């Protein structure tokens, strides 16, 4: 991490003063990305702090930097590290990776036998997860807890998720199974190999598909082409 003046630690009840700024930033970040997250109230964040199930990042002069918390599902069979958020002033400094590492360690301390999973659309988060030993999995390997999936209702892609009977969506599912997992170095190499192949595949597919659409539309408007293209992508998810 670039900034040595940042402290990353387990949150306590004394940190509840930051709960509103945390939830406001979560909402603003989701809106900017055009995606949705399970909306959390300041009270919910404060509960996580009181239970010792959250990690907070602060500067040495007590300025909020970042946050993440733990949720457990199916009687602790599954654990999710949720709500990772970093203040805009401290992004691209390495702090997100440090928070993820600490919340992962805290999850392993509190739930040593639980499977730790996550859903993400971000390549950067996938990279961090793979460094920790997560592996890409199908949705069928995640929790079946209805309360967890209800949290997806606020996501703009919820209709896609339900149309696919919760078998897949725009997010990539990743899982760390303490009973059966690769080393972080092994998953890192797999991530590098597959992410590069995936990027090449998507560039090729988009190029070929757009050429096809241009012929189909006879040089139609860019909005019309984009609409056709997005419908095509949604149909194959």
N, C-alpha and C positions, 0 to 999 in steps of 0.2 A: 504494500500500500504506500502511496506517495506521501501522504500527509501523516507525519509522526505525532501530530498534536491531536489525533483522534483516538478516543478510547472506545473499545467495543467490549461490552460486558452484558451479563444477564440483567434484565430490567427488574426494578423493584417498585413497590408502591409509591416511592418518592418520585418516580418518573411519570406519574399520572398527569402531571401538568402539561406533558407533551402530547396527550392523547388526541386532542382536537386537531392539532397541526398535522399529526400523522394521518388521520382519516381524511382530512381535506386534501392532503398531497396524494394519497392513494386514489381518490376520486378524480383529481385533476390529471394524474398520470394516465389512468385508464381512458379518460376522455380524449387526451392528446394522441394516444395510440389507436384510438378507434376500436378498442376492445372493451370487454366488461370483466369485472371481478365480483366476487361475492361482497356486497356492501357490508361494512362493519361499522358499528357505532363507537363513539369514544368510550362508552361504558364497557363494551366487549373488549376493547384494547386494554382498558384499565384492569379488567378481570385477569387477562393473561399476564399482566405485569405483577399483580398480586400473587398469582399462582407460581411465579417463577418460570413461566413458559414462554418467555420472549427475550429477544436480544435487542439491545439498543446501542446506537453509536452516537457519541457526543464529542464535541471538542473539549479541550481542557478548560475552557472558560464557559462550559455548559450551554453550548449551542447545539440544537438537535441536528443530526447528520443522517441517520438511517435507522431502520427498524425491520424486524421480522418476528413471527410468532409460530408456535406449535399448536396443531390440532390433532386430536386422536379420534379414530373411528373403529367401529366393530370391536368394542371392548379392548382397545389398544392393540388390535392386530395390525392396524395400519396407522401411520403417522404422516402428516403433511407439514412441510415448512412453508407457511403461507404469508401473504401480505408483504413480501420483500419490497421495500421502498427506500429510496435515497433522495435526500434534498437536492434540488437542481444545482445548487452551488457546489455540490461535492460529487457529482457524477463524473465518470471516466477517471476516477482517481484510484480505483482498485478497492474501494470500500465495500461495494456490493459483494465482491468475492469473499472478502474477509467476514462480512456478516453471515453469508451463507455457510461458510466454514464453521463459524462459531455456533450457529443454530443447529447445524448438522451434528456437531459434537454434543450439544446439549440434548438433542433428541436421542442420541445413542446412550447418553448417561441416564436419562429418565426412562427410556423405553428400549432397553438393550435387545429385546427379542422382536421388536416391531419392524415391519417393512416400511421404509420411508419412500414416499412417492411424491410426484409433482406433475402438473400439467402446465405447459408453457408454449408460447408461440415465438419466443425470443431465442435466437441462435446463441447469444451471449450467455443466457441462463443455462442452455443446454450444455455449453462448454464447461461452465462452472460445475454443473451436476456431474458431468462425465469425469471431471478431475477428482470428484469426491467418491466415485465408484458406482454412480447410478448407471443403469442400462436402459435403452429404449425398449418399451414393452407395448403390448396391445392393451386396449382399455379393459379387456376381460380380466386382466391381472390386477386391476385396481380394486379399491373397496366397493362394495355394493350398497353401502349405507346411503339411504335415500336423503338423509340430511346433507351429506356432502354434495350430492348431485343437485340438490335444490339450490345450492349456492351458485350454480351456473345460470340460474334464471335471469340474472341481471346482465349476462353477457350478450353482446349483439349477435353472437353465433349460436345462441341457444336453440333456435329453430333447426339449424343444421344438425346439431347434436341429437335432437329428438327424432328428426327425420331418419337418422341413421341408427335409431334404437340404442343410442349411447354406445355404439360400437366404435365410433371414431368421430373426429371433428377437426377443427383447425389447429387445435393444440396437439403437441407431442407429449405422450405419456412417458415418464421415466421413473425407474424404481430401483431402490437399494434394498436387497434382501440379505439380511445378516447371515442367513443360513446358506446362501448360494449367490456369490457375487464375484466378479472379477476384481483385480487390483485396480486402483486408480490409473496406473500406467497403461494397463491393458485396455480399459475403457477409453482412455485418452486417445490411444492409437486408433481404436475403432471409430471414435467420433471423427477424427481427422479424415480417415479414409472415406467414411460414408457421407460426411458433410460436404466434402469436395465433389464426390460423385453426384450427390443430390443437387448441388448448385449447378453442375454441368448439365444434368438431366433437365432441370427446370428451365435453364436458358435455352436449351435446344427445343424443348416442348413449346415454350412460349413463342419462339421464333417461328417454328413451323405452323403453330396454331394461328398466329396473327397473319401470316401470309395466306393461309387458307381462308381466314375470315375476310381479308381484304379482297380476295377474288370473289368470295360469296356475296359481299356487300357491293362489289363494283366500285370500290373507293368510297364507301360510305363514311359517315361522321365518326370521329374518334370515340364519342360517347356510345354510339351504337355498337361499334366494334368491341369496346370494353364490356358492355353489357353482355354480348354474346360470349365473350371470353370468360367472364366471371361465372356465367351460368354453366359453361362447360366445365370449369374447374370444380364447382360445387357438385356437379353430377358425378364426378369420379372420386370424390373424397371417400 
